[in-house]
Amino acid sequence: MNHQRRDRSHTRLRRSVVGALVIAGGIALIGCSDDPADQLSGPAAVGADLAESYNCASCHSVDGARSTGPTWDGIWGEQVELADGTRVEVDDEYVRRSITDPAAQVVDGFSPIMPAFDLPDDELAALSAYIRSLGEDR
């Protein structure tokens, strides 16, 4: 009887240790991810999470691939040509306006189909930080 109690105790302990290792392994794997968004911190990481929650990737790629909307890959600080022929630099103000009033400055070659988002300033800043971070490794 005492031997059985010890065996069950050992089994529970072993399960706890294995569970902890699985959890720790998962955390280690997250830290080693090849996904650039997993390597971010601060406002850029918040922006990546917001971009995911608002489903931005359904129209904007982060790898340069053509999609419904302009790619965000390496766009920060670049001049983009708008549908009206003017050019504008991709910066905080451009990103803010593109999110809150997307029909105001449509990039040439794209349709004005993005809905307007009424986001708080901290979320707009975080999304800008994320987009900025996508070209920092160049």
N, CA, C and O atoms as a GROMACS GRO file, in nm:
protein
  552
    1MET      N    1   0.082  -0.119   0.000
    1MET     CA    2   0.000   0.000   0.000
    1MET      C    3   0.086   0.126   0.000
    1MET      O    4   0.062   0.218  -0.078
    2ASN      N    5   0.184   0.129   0.085
    2ASN     CA    6   0.275   0.242   0.089
    2ASN      C    7   0.352   0.254  -0.042
    2ASN      O    8   0.378   0.365  -0.089
    3HIS      N    9   0.387   0.142  -0.101
    3HIS     CA   10   0.457   0.139  -0.229
    3HIS      C   11   0.369   0.199  -0.341
    3HIS      O   12   0.419   0.272  -0.426
    4GLN      N   13   0.239   0.167  -0.340
    4GLN     CA   14   0.148   0.222  -0.441
    4GLN      C   15   0.135   0.373  -0.428
    4GLN      O   16   0.131   0.444  -0.527
    5ARG      N   17   0.128   0.420  -0.304
    5ARG     CA   18   0.116   0.565  -0.280
    5ARG      C   19   0.239   0.636  -0.336
    5ARG      O   20   0.227   0.741  -0.399
    6ARG      N   21   0.358   0.578  -0.311
    6ARG     CA   22   0.481   0.637  -0.362
    6ARG      C   23   0.481   0.638  -0.516
    6ARG      O   24   0.522   0.736  -0.577
    7ASP      N   25   0.435   0.529  -0.578
    7ASP     CA   26   0.430   0.522  -0.724
    7ASP      C   27   0.338   0.629  -0.782
    7ASP      O   28   0.373   0.694  -0.881
    8ARG      N   29   0.222   0.648  -0.721
    8ARG     CA   30   0.130   0.752  -0.769
    8ARG      C   31   0.189   0.890  -0.750
    8ARG      O   32   0.175   0.978  -0.835
    9SER      N   33   0.256   0.909  -0.638
    9SER     CA   34   0.319   1.037  -0.611
    9SER      C   35   0.428   1.065  -0.714
    9SER      O   36   0.439   1.176  -0.766
   10HIS      N   37   0.506   0.963  -0.743
   10HIS     CA   38   0.613   0.977  -0.842
   10HIS      C   39   0.554   1.005  -0.981
   10HIS      O   40   0.607   1.087  -1.056
   11THR      N   41   0.443   0.937  -1.014
   11THR     CA   42   0.378   0.958  -1.143
   11THR      C   43   0.327   1.101  -1.154
   11THR      O   44   0.344   1.165  -1.258
   12ARG      N   45   0.265   1.153  -1.048
   12ARG     CA   46   0.217   1.293  -1.049
   12ARG      C   47   0.333   1.390  -1.064
   12ARG      O   48   0.324   1.488  -1.140
   13LEU      N   49   0.443   1.364  -0.993
   13LEU     CA   50   0.559   1.450  -1.002
   13LEU      C   51   0.616   1.447  -1.144
   13LEU      O   52   0.649   1.551  -1.200
   14ARG      N   53   0.628   1.326  -1.200
   14ARG     CA   54   0.680   1.313  -1.335
   14ARG      C   55   0.591   1.388  -1.436
   14ARG      O   56   0.642   1.455  -1.525
   15ARG      N   57   0.459   1.376  -1.421
   15ARG     CA   58   0.368   1.450  -1.510
   15ARG      C   59   0.388   1.600  -1.496
   15ARG      O   60   0.386   1.672  -1.596
   16SER      N   61   0.407   1.647  -1.373
   16SER     CA   62   0.429   1.790  -1.351
   16SER      C   63   0.557   1.837  -1.417
   16SER      O   64   0.560   1.942  -1.481
   17VAL      N   65   0.663   1.758  -1.402
   17VAL     CA   66   0.791   1.795  -1.463
   17VAL      C   67   0.780   1.793  -1.615
   17VAL      O   68   0.826   1.885  -1.681
   18VAL      N   69   0.719   1.689  -1.670
   18VAL     CA   70   0.702   1.681  -1.815
   18VAL      C   71   0.617   1.796  -1.864
   18VAL      O   72   0.648   1.857  -1.966
   19GLY      N   73   0.510   1.828  -1.792
   19GLY     CA   74   0.425   1.942  -1.829
   19GLY      C   75   0.504   2.072  -1.829
   19GLY      O   76   0.489   2.154  -1.919
   20ALA      N   77   0.588   2.091  -1.727
   20ALA     CA   78   0.669   2.212  -1.718
   20ALA      C   79   0.769   2.219  -1.834
   20ALA      O   80   0.792   2.326  -1.890
   21LEU      N   81   0.827   2.104  -1.868
   21LEU     CA   82   0.921   2.102  -1.981
   21LEU      C   83   0.852   2.132  -2.112
   21LEU      O   84   0.908   2.201  -2.197
   22VAL      N   85   0.732   2.080  -2.130
   22VAL     CA   86   0.657   2.108  -2.252
   22VAL      C   87   0.627   2.256  -2.261
   22VAL      O   88   0.642   2.318  -2.366
   23ILE      N   89   0.585   2.314  -2.150
   23ILE     CA   90   0.557   2.458  -2.148
   23ILE      C   91   0.685   2.536  -2.174
   23ILE      O   92   0.685   2.628  -2.256
   24ALA      N   93   0.794   2.500  -2.105
   24ALA     CA   94   0.921   2.570  -2.125
   24ALA      C   95   0.969   2.552  -2.268
   24ALA      O   96   1.022   2.646  -2.328
   25GLY      N   97   0.952   2.434  -2.323
   25GLY     CA   98   0.992   2.410  -2.462
   25GLY      C   99   0.913   2.496  -2.558
   25GLY      O  100   0.968   2.547  -2.655
   26GLY      N  101   0.784   2.512  -2.530
   26GLY     CA  102   0.701   2.598  -2.614
   26GLY      C  103   0.749   2.742  -2.609
   26GLY      O  104   0.753   2.810  -2.712
   27ILE      N  105   0.785   2.787  -2.491
   27ILE     CA  106   0.837   2.923  -2.477
   27ILE      C  107   0.969   2.936  -2.552
   27ILE      O  108   0.992   3.037  -2.619
   28ALA      N  109   1.055   2.836  -2.541
   28ALA     CA  110   1.182   2.841  -2.612
   28ALA      C  111   1.160   2.842  -2.762
   28ALA      O  112   1.228   2.914  -2.835
   29LEU      N  113   1.065   2.764  -2.810
   29LEU     CA  114   1.036   2.761  -2.953
   29LEU      C  115   0.984   2.894  -3.001
   29LEU      O  116   1.017   2.939  -3.111
   30ILE      N  117   0.902   2.959  -2.920
   30ILE     CA  118   0.851   3.090  -2.959
   30ILE      C  119   0.966   3.188  -2.974
   30ILE      O  120   0.968   3.268  -3.068
   31GLY      N  121   1.062   3.182  -2.884
   31GLY     CA  122   1.177   3.271  -2.890
   31GLY      C  123   1.266   3.246  -3.010
   31GLY      O  124   1.342   3.334  -3.048
   32CYS      N  125   1.259   3.128  -3.069
   32CYS     CA  126   1.344   3.092  -3.182
   32CYS      C  127   1.271   3.098  -3.315
   32CYS      O  128   1.322   3.047  -3.416
   33SER      N  129   1.156   3.156  -3.318
   33SER     CA  130   1.074   3.159  -3.439
   33SER      C  131   1.142   3.237  -3.551
   33SER      O  132   1.216   3.332  -3.526
   34ASP      N  133   1.114   3.194  -3.675
   34ASP     CA  134   1.163   3.267  -3.791
   34ASP      C  135   1.069   3.379  -3.833
   34ASP      O  136   1.103   3.459  -3.920
   35ASP      N  137   0.951   3.387  -3.771
   35ASP     CA  138   0.855   3.492  -3.804
   35ASP      C  139   0.908   3.625  -3.750
   35ASP      O  140   0.928   3.638  -3.630
   36PRO      N  141   0.931   3.725  -3.838
   36PRO     CA  142   0.984   3.853  -3.793
   36PRO      C  143   0.901   3.918  -3.684
   36PRO      O  144   0.956   3.985  -3.597
   37ALA      N  145   0.770   3.899  -3.686
   37ALA     CA  146   0.684   3.960  -3.585
   37ALA      C  147   0.715   3.905  -3.446
   37ALA      O  148   0.696   3.976  -3.347
   38ASP      N  149   0.762   3.781  -3.437
   38ASP     CA  150   0.796   3.722  -3.308
   38ASP      C  151   0.926   3.778  -3.252
   38ASP      O  152   0.954   3.757  -3.134
   39GLN      N  153   1.004   3.847  -3.332
   39GLN     CA  154   1.132   3.902  -3.288
   39GLN      C  155   1.120   4.048  -3.243
   39GLN      O  156   1.219   4.108  -3.203
   40LEU      N  157   1.002   4.103  -3.249
   40LEU     CA  158   0.980   4.244  -3.217
   40LEU      C  159   0.959   4.264  -3.067
   40LEU      O  160   0.926   4.171  -2.994
   41SER      N  161   0.979   4.388  -3.025
   41SER     CA  162   0.950   4.424  -2.887
   41SER      C  163   0.894   4.566  -2.886
   41SER      O  164   0.899   4.636  -2.986
   42GLY      N  165   0.842   4.606  -2.772
   42GLY     CA  166   0.790   4.741  -2.756
   42GLY      C  167   0.673   4.772  -2.847
   42GLY      O  168   0.592   4.684  -2.877
   43PRO      N  169   0.665   4.898  -2.893
   43PRO     CA  170   0.553   4.940  -2.977
   43PRO      C  171   0.540   4.860  -3.106
   43PRO      O  172   0.429   4.836  -3.152
   44ALA      N  173   0.652   4.818  -3.166
   44ALA     CA  174   0.644   4.740  -3.290
   44ALA      C  175   0.575   4.606  -3.266
   44ALA      O  176   0.498   4.560  -3.350
   45ALA      N  177   0.603   4.544  -3.152
   45ALA     CA  178   0.537   4.416  -3.119
   45ALA      C  179   0.388   4.438  -3.096
   45ALA      O  180   0.306   4.356  -3.138
   46VAL      N  181   0.354   4.547  -3.030
   46VAL     CA  182   0.213   4.580  -3.010
   46VAL      C  183   0.148   4.603  -3.145
   46VAL      O  184   0.036   4.557  -3.169
   47GLY      N  185   0.217   4.675  -3.234
   47GLY     CA  186   0.164   4.700  -3.368
   47GLY      C  187   0.143   4.572  -3.447
   47GLY      O  188   0.044   4.560  -3.520
   48ALA      N  189   0.234   4.477  -3.433
   48ALA     CA  190   0.219   4.348  -3.502
   48ALA      C  191   0.095   4.276  -3.451
   48ALA      O  192   0.020   4.218  -3.529
   49ASP      N  193   0.075   4.280  -3.320
   49ASP     CA  194  -0.046   4.218  -3.262
   49ASP      C  195  -0.172   4.288  -3.311
   49ASP      O  196  -0.272   4.223  -3.342
   50LEU      N  197  -0.169   4.421  -3.316
   50LEU     CA  198  -0.285   4.496  -3.365
   50LEU      C  199  -0.312   4.465  -3.512
   50LEU      O  200  -0.427   4.447  -3.552
   51ALA      N  201  -0.207   4.458  -3.592
   51ALA     CA  202  -0.224   4.426  -3.734
   51ALA      C  203  -0.289   4.290  -3.751
   51ALA      O  204  -0.371   4.269  -3.840
   52GLU      N  205  -0.252   4.197  -3.664
   52GLU     CA  206  -0.314   4.065  -3.669
   52GLU      C  207  -0.460   4.072  -3.625
   52GLU      O  208  -0.547   4.013  -3.688
   53SER      N  209  -0.486   4.144  -3.516
   53SER     CA  210  -0.624   4.149  -3.465
   53SER      C  211  -0.717   4.224  -3.559
   53SER      O  212  -0.836   4.192  -3.567
   54TYR      N  213  -0.665   4.324  -3.632
   54TYR     CA  214  -0.748   4.396  -3.728
   54TYR      C  215  -0.747   4.331  -3.866
   54TYR      O  216  -0.809   4.381  -3.959
   55ASN      N  217  -0.676   4.218  -3.880
   55ASN     CA  218  -0.670   4.140  -4.003
   55ASN      C  219  -0.610   4.219  -4.120
   55ASN      O  220  -0.653   4.204  -4.234
   56CYS      N  221  -0.511   4.302  -4.090
   56CYS     CA  222  -0.448   4.384  -4.194
   56CYS      C  223  -0.383   4.299  -4.303
   56CYS      O  224  -0.380   4.338  -4.420
   57ALA      N  225  -0.331   4.182  -4.264
   57ALA     CA  226  -0.261   4.096  -4.360
   57ALA      C  227  -0.353   4.039  -4.467
   57ALA      O  228  -0.306   3.982  -4.565
   58SER      N  229  -0.483   4.053  -4.449
   58SER     CA  230  -0.573   4.005  -4.554
   58SER      C  231  -0.560   4.092  -4.680
   58SER      O  232  -0.599   4.049  -4.788
   59CYS      N  233  -0.505   4.212  -4.665
   59CYS     CA  234  -0.486   4.301  -4.780
   59CYS      C  235  -0.343   4.353  -4.796
   59CYS      O  236  -0.303   4.392  -4.906
   60HIS      N  237  -0.265   4.355  -4.687
   60HIS     CA  238  -0.129   4.411  -4.691
   60HIS      C  239  -0.028   4.302  -4.657
   60HIS      O  240  -0.032   4.245  -4.548
   61SER      N  241   0.062   4.274  -4.750
   61SER     CA  242   0.167   4.175  -4.722
   61SER      C  243   0.280   4.242  -4.646
   61SER      O  244   0.293   4.365  -4.647
   62VAL      N  245   0.362   4.161  -4.580
   62VAL     CA  246   0.480   4.213  -4.512
   62VAL      C  247   0.607   4.154  -4.574
   62VAL      O  248   0.716   4.167  -4.519
   63ASP      N  249   0.592   4.090  -4.690
   63ASP     CA  250   0.706   4.027  -4.756
   63ASP      C  251   0.725   4.076  -4.899
   63ASP      O  252   0.803   4.017  -4.974
   64GLY      N  253   0.655   4.181  -4.938
   64GLY     CA  254   0.669   4.236  -5.072
   64GLY      C  255   0.574   4.178  -5.174
   64GLY      O  256   0.568   4.226  -5.288
   65ALA      N  257   0.500   4.075  -5.138
   65ALA     CA  258   0.407   4.012  -5.232
   65ALA      C  259   0.293   4.108  -5.267
   65ALA      O  260   0.247   4.184  -5.182
   66ARG      N  261   0.250   4.102  -5.391
   66ARG     CA  262   0.138   4.184  -5.437
   66ARG      C  263   0.010   4.132  -5.373
   66ARG      O  264  -0.011   4.011  -5.365
   67SER      N  265  -0.074   4.222  -5.327
   67SER     CA  266  -0.200   4.187  -5.263
   67SER      C  267  -0.304   4.293  -5.297
   67SER      O  268  -0.282   4.377  -5.385
   68THR      N  269  -0.415   4.290  -5.228
   68THR     CA  270  -0.522   4.387  -5.251
   68THR      C  271  -0.476   4.528  -5.218
   68THR      O  272  -0.514   4.624  -5.286
   69GLY      N  273  -0.395   4.542  -5.113
   69GLY     CA  274  -0.340   4.671  -5.073
   69GLY      C  275  -0.190   4.669  -5.086
   69GLY      O  276  -0.130   4.563  -5.108
   70PRO      N  277  -0.127   4.785  -5.074
   70PRO     CA  278   0.019   4.792  -5.086
   70PRO      C  279   0.090   4.707  -4.980
   70PRO      O  280   0.041   4.694  -4.867
   71THR      N  281   0.204   4.651  -5.017
   71THR     CA  282   0.285   4.579  -4.919
   71THR      C  283   0.339   4.677  -4.816
   71THR      O  284   0.356   4.795  -4.844
   72TRP      N  285   0.365   4.626  -4.698
   72TRP     CA  286   0.429   4.708  -4.594
   72TRP      C  287   0.578   4.682  -4.589
   72TRP      O  288   0.650   4.749  -4.515
   73ASP      N  289   0.626   4.587  -4.664
   73ASP     CA  290   0.766   4.547  -4.660
   73ASP      C  291   0.856   4.658  -4.714
   73ASP      O  292   0.850   4.691  -4.832
   74GLY      N  293   0.938   4.714  -4.627
   74GLY     CA  294   1.036   4.814  -4.669
   74GLY      C  295   0.978   4.944  -4.720
   74GLY      O  296   1.049   5.019  -4.787
   75ILE      N  297   0.853   4.971  -4.691
   75ILE     CA  298   0.788   5.090  -4.745
   75ILE      C  299   0.818   5.216  -4.662
   75ILE      O  300   0.806   5.328  -4.713
   76TRP      N  301   0.856   5.198  -4.536
   76TRP     CA  302   0.877   5.313  -4.447
   76TRP      C  303   0.986   5.405  -4.502
   76TRP      O  304   1.095   5.360  -4.537
   77GLY      N  305   0.955   5.533  -4.507
   77GLY     CA  306   1.051   5.633  -4.554
   77GLY      C  307   1.058   5.646  -4.705
   77GLY      O  308   1.126   5.735  -4.757
   78GLU      N  309   0.991   5.559  -4.777
   78GLU     CA  310   0.990   5.562  -4.924
   78GLU      C  311   0.886   5.661  -4.973
   78GLU      O  312   0.791   5.695  -4.902
   79GLN      N  313   0.904   5.706  -5.095
   79GLN     CA  314   0.805   5.788  -5.163
   79GLN      C  315   0.713   5.695  -5.240
   79GLN      O  316   0.760   5.611  -5.317
   80VAL      N  317   0.583   5.711  -5.221
   80VAL     CA  318   0.487   5.631  -5.298
   80VAL      C  319   0.409   5.726  -5.388
   80VAL      O  320   0.378   5.839  -5.351
   81GLU      N  321   0.378   5.676  -5.506
   81GLU     CA  322   0.298   5.756  -5.599
   81GLU      C  323   0.151   5.726  -5.572
   81GLU      O  324   0.109   5.611  -5.562
   82LEU      N  325   0.074   5.833  -5.562
   82LEU     CA  326  -0.069   5.820  -5.536
   82LEU      C  327  -0.146   5.819  -5.668
   82LEU      O  328  -0.093   5.854  -5.773
   83ALA      N  329  -0.270   5.778  -5.660
   83ALA     CA  330  -0.356   5.768  -5.778
   83ALA      C  331  -0.371   5.902  -5.850
   83ALA      O  332  -0.392   5.904  -5.972
   84ASP      N  333  -0.360   6.013  -5.778
   84ASP     CA  334  -0.374   6.145  -5.840
   84ASP      C  335  -0.243   6.196  -5.900
   84ASP      O  336  -0.237   6.308  -5.949
   85GLY      N  337  -0.137   6.113  -5.895
   85GLY     CA  338  -0.008   6.151  -5.954
   85GLY      C  339   0.089   6.217  -5.858
   85GLY      O  340   0.206   6.232  -5.891
   86THR      N  341   0.043   6.256  -5.741
   86THR     CA  342   0.134   6.316  -5.643
   86THR      C  343   0.213   6.205  -5.573
   86THR      O  344   0.179   6.087  -5.583
   87ARG      N  345   0.318   6.246  -5.504
   87ARG     CA  346   0.400   6.151  -5.429
   87ARG      C  347   0.401   6.194  -5.283
   87ARG      O  348   0.395   6.313  -5.251
   88VAL      N  349   0.408   6.095  -5.195
   88VAL     CA  350   0.410   6.123  -5.052
   88VAL      C  351   0.505   6.024  -4.985
   88VAL      O  352   0.517   5.909  -5.026
   89GLU      N  353   0.571   6.071  -4.880
   89GLU     CA  354   0.661   5.984  -4.804
   89GLU      C  355   0.581   5.903  -4.703
   89GLU      O  356   0.491   5.956  -4.637
   90VAL      N  357   0.614   5.776  -4.692
   90VAL     CA  358   0.549   5.690  -4.593
   90VAL      C  359   0.614   5.719  -4.458
   90VAL      O  360   0.728   5.681  -4.433
   91ASP      N  361   0.539   5.787  -4.373
   91ASP     CA  362   0.584   5.822  -4.239
   91ASP      C  363   0.465   5.812  -4.144
   91ASP      O  364   0.359   5.764  -4.183
   92ASP      N  365   0.483   5.857  -4.021
   92ASP     CA  366   0.375   5.847  -3.922
   92ASP      C  367   0.246   5.913  -3.970
   92ASP      O  368   0.138   5.856  -3.954
   93GLU      N  369   0.257   6.031  -4.027
   93GLU     CA  370   0.138   6.104  -4.072
   93GLU      C  371   0.068   6.031  -4.186
   93GLU      O  372  -0.055   6.021  -4.188
   94TYR      N  373   0.145   5.980  -4.280
   94TYR     CA  374   0.086   5.906  -4.392
   94TYR      C  375   0.014   5.782  -4.342
   94TYR      O  376  -0.098   5.753  -4.386
   95VAL      N  377   0.077   5.708  -4.252
   95VAL     CA  378   0.014   5.586  -4.198
   95VAL      C  379  -0.114   5.622  -4.124
   95VAL      O  380  -0.217   5.556  -4.140
   96ARG      N  381  -0.107   5.726  -4.041
   96ARG     CA  382  -0.226   5.770  -3.966
   96ARG      C  383  -0.340   5.802  -4.062
   96ARG      O  384  -0.453   5.757  -4.043
   97ARG      N  385  -0.311   5.879  -4.164
   97ARG     CA  386  -0.415   5.921  -4.258
   97ARG      C  387  -0.466   5.802  -4.340
   97ARG      O  388  -0.585   5.793  -4.370
   98SER      N  389  -0.376   5.711  -4.375
   98SER     CA  390  -0.416   5.593  -4.452
   98SER      C  391  -0.510   5.503  -4.374
   98SER      O  392  -0.593   5.433  -4.433
   99ILE      N  393  -0.498   5.505  -4.243
   99ILE     CA  394  -0.584   5.422  -4.158
   99ILE      C  395  -0.715   5.493  -4.127
   99ILE      O  396  -0.822   5.431  -4.132
  100THR      N  397  -0.708   5.621  -4.095
  100THR     CA  398  -0.828   5.693  -4.052
  100THR      C  399  -0.910   5.750  -4.168
  100THR      O  400  -1.031   5.769  -4.156
  101ASP      N  401  -0.844   5.776  -4.282
  101ASP     CA  402  -0.912   5.830  -4.401
  101ASP      C  403  -0.848   5.771  -4.526
  101ASP      O  404  -0.786   5.843  -4.605
  102PRO      N  405  -0.862   5.640  -4.545
  102PRO     CA  406  -0.788   5.570  -4.650
  102PRO      C  407  -0.816   5.617  -4.792
  102PRO      O  408  -0.732   5.599  -4.880
  103ALA      N  409  -0.930   5.676  -4.818
  103ALA     CA  410  -0.962   5.722  -4.953
  103ALA      C  411  -0.891   5.853  -4.987
  103ALA      O  412  -0.889   5.894  -5.103
  104ALA      N  413  -0.831   5.919  -4.887
  104ALA     CA  414  -0.768   6.049  -4.910
  104ALA      C  415  -0.639   6.038  -4.991
  104ALA      O  416  -0.609   6.127  -5.070
  105GLN      N  417  -0.564   5.931  -4.972
  105GLN     CA  418  -0.435   5.914  -5.040
  105GLN      C  419  -0.421   5.769  -5.083
  105GLN      O  420  -0.356   5.690  -5.014
  106VAL      N  421  -0.479   5.733  -5.194
  106VAL     CA  422  -0.476   5.596  -5.244
  106VAL      C  423  -0.350   5.577  -5.329
  106VAL      O  424  -0.324   5.656  -5.420
  107VAL      N  425  -0.275   5.473  -5.300
  107VAL     CA  426  -0.154   5.442  -5.377
  107VAL      C  427  -0.194   5.402  -5.518
  107VAL      O  428  -0.288   5.325  -5.539
  108ASP      N  429  -0.120   5.457  -5.615
  108ASP     CA  430  -0.148   5.428  -5.756
  108ASP      C  431  -0.148   5.278  -5.781
  108ASP      O  432  -0.059   5.205  -5.735
  109GLY      N  433  -0.248   5.232  -5.854
  109GLY     CA  434  -0.258   5.091  -5.888
  109GLY      C  435  -0.346   5.011  -5.792
  109GLY      O  436  -0.365   4.891  -5.812
  110PHE      N  437  -0.398   5.076  -5.689
  110PHE     CA  438  -0.484   5.009  -5.592
  110PHE      C  439  -0.620   5.077  -5.587
  110PHE      O  440  -0.632   5.196  -5.614
  111SER      N  441  -0.720   5.001  -5.553
  111SER     CA  442  -0.857   5.054  -5.543
  111SER      C  443  -0.880   5.110  -5.404
  111SER      O  444  -0.823   5.061  -5.306
  112PRO      N  445  -0.963   5.212  -5.394
  112PRO     CA  446  -0.993   5.272  -5.263
  112PRO      C  447  -1.100   5.191  -5.187
  112PRO      O  448  -1.212   5.238  -5.168
  113ILE      N  449  -1.063   5.072  -5.146
  113ILE     CA  450  -1.161   4.983  -5.082
  113ILE      C  451  -1.140   4.965  -4.933
  113ILE      O  452  -1.222   4.903  -4.866
  114MET      N  453  -1.030   5.018  -4.879
  114MET     CA  454  -1.004   5.000  -4.736
  114MET      C  455  -1.104   5.080  -4.654
  114MET      O  456  -1.129   5.197  -4.683
  115PRO      N  457  -1.162   5.017  -4.552
  115PRO     CA  458  -1.251   5.091  -4.463
  115PRO      C  459  -1.171   5.181  -4.371
  115PRO      O  460  -1.054   5.153  -4.342
  116ALA      N  461  -1.232   5.288  -4.326
  116ALA     CA  462  -1.168   5.377  -4.229
  116ALA      C  463  -1.175   5.314  -4.091
  116ALA      O  464  -1.274   5.251  -4.056
  117PHE      N  465  -1.069   5.333  -4.014
  117PHE     CA  466  -1.064   5.285  -3.876
  117PHE      C  467  -1.047   5.404  -3.784
  117PHE      O  468  -0.963   5.491  -3.809
  118ASP      N  469  -1.126   5.409  -3.679
  118ASP     CA  470  -1.116   5.514  -3.578
  118ASP      C  471  -1.039   5.455  -3.460
  118ASP      O  472  -1.098   5.402  -3.367
  119LEU      N  473  -0.907   5.466  -3.466
  119LEU     CA  474  -0.821   5.406  -3.364
  119LEU      C  475  -0.764   5.511  -3.271
  119LEU      O  476  -0.743   5.626  -3.311
  120PRO      N  477  -0.739   5.474  -3.148
  120PRO     CA  478  -0.672   5.568  -3.055
  120PRO      C  479  -0.528   5.594  -3.100
  120PRO      O  480  -0.468   5.514  -3.172
  121ASP      N  481  -0.475   5.707  -3.057
  121ASP     CA  482  -0.341   5.748  -3.097
  121ASP      C  483  -0.234   5.643  -3.065
  121ASP      O  484  -0.142   5.624  -3.144
  122ASP      N  485  -0.245   5.576  -2.951
  122ASP     CA  486  -0.143   5.477  -2.915
  122ASP      C  487  -0.144   5.358  -3.011
  122ASP      O  488  -0.039   5.302  -3.040
  123GLU      N  489  -0.260   5.319  -3.060
  123GLU     CA  490  -0.267   5.210  -3.157
  123GLU      C  491  -0.213   5.254  -3.293
  123GLU      O  492  -0.144   5.177  -3.360
  124LEU      N  493  -0.242   5.376  -3.333
  124LEU     CA  494  -0.188   5.428  -3.459
  124LEU      C  495  -0.036   5.434  -3.452
  124LEU      O  496   0.033   5.398  -3.548
  125ALA      N  497   0.017   5.478  -3.339
  125ALA     CA  498   0.163   5.485  -3.321
  125ALA      C  499   0.225   5.346  -3.323
  125ALA      O  500   0.333   5.326  -3.380
  126ALA      N  501   0.158   5.250  -3.262
  126ALA     CA  502   0.210   5.113  -3.260
  126ALA      C  503   0.210   5.052  -3.400
  126ALA      O  504   0.305   4.984  -3.438
  127LEU      N  505   0.104   5.075  -3.477
  127LEU     CA  506   0.100   5.025  -3.614
  127LEU      C  507   0.210   5.089  -3.699
  127LEU      O  508   0.273   5.022  -3.780
  128SER      N  509   0.234   5.218  -3.679
  128SER     CA  510   0.344   5.286  -3.749
  128SER      C  511   0.478   5.223  -3.710
  128SER      O  512   0.563   5.200  -3.796
  129ALA      N  513   0.496   5.196  -3.582
  129ALA     CA  514   0.622   5.135  -3.536
  129ALA      C  515   0.642   4.999  -3.600
  129ALA      O  516   0.753   4.963  -3.637
  130TYR      N  517   0.534   4.923  -3.612
  130TYR     CA  518   0.544   4.792  -3.675
  130TYR      C  519   0.582   4.804  -3.823
  130TYR      O  520   0.673   4.735  -3.870
  131ILE      N  521   0.515   4.892  -3.894
  131ILE     CA  522   0.545   4.910  -4.037
  131ILE      C  523   0.689   4.958  -4.053
  131ILE      O  524   0.761   4.913  -4.143
  132ARG      N  525   0.732   5.051  -3.968
  132ARG     CA  526   0.870   5.100  -3.971
  132ARG      C  527   0.968   4.985  -3.951
  132ARG      O  528   1.072   4.979  -4.018
  133SER      N  529   0.936   4.894  -3.860
  133SER     CA  530   1.027   4.784  -3.828
  133SER      C  531   1.045   4.686  -3.944
  133SER      O  532   1.144   4.613  -3.947
  134LEU      N  533   0.953   4.683  -4.036
  134LEU     CA  534   0.959   4.586  -4.146
  134LEU      C  535   1.070   4.616  -4.246
  134LEU      O  536   1.103   4.531  -4.329
  135GLY      N  537   1.128   4.733  -4.240
  135GLY     CA  538   1.238   4.765  -4.330
  135GLY      C  539   1.369   4.786  -4.258
  135GLY      O  540   1.468   4.824  -4.321
  136GLU      N  541   1.373   4.762  -4.128
  136GLU     CA  542   1.493   4.791  -4.050
  136GLU      C  543   1.608   4.695  -4.073
  136GLU      O  544   1.722   4.728  -4.040
  137ASP      N  545   1.583   4.578  -4.129
  137ASP     CA  546   1.690   4.481  -4.149
  137ASP      C  547   1.762   4.500  -4.281
  137ASP      O  548   1.844   4.416  -4.319
  138ARG      N  549   1.733   4.606  -4.351
  138ARG     CA  550   1.794   4.628  -4.484
  138ARG      C  551   1.918   4.713  -4.472
  138ARG      O  552   1.983   4.742  -4.572
   0.00000   0.00000   0.00000
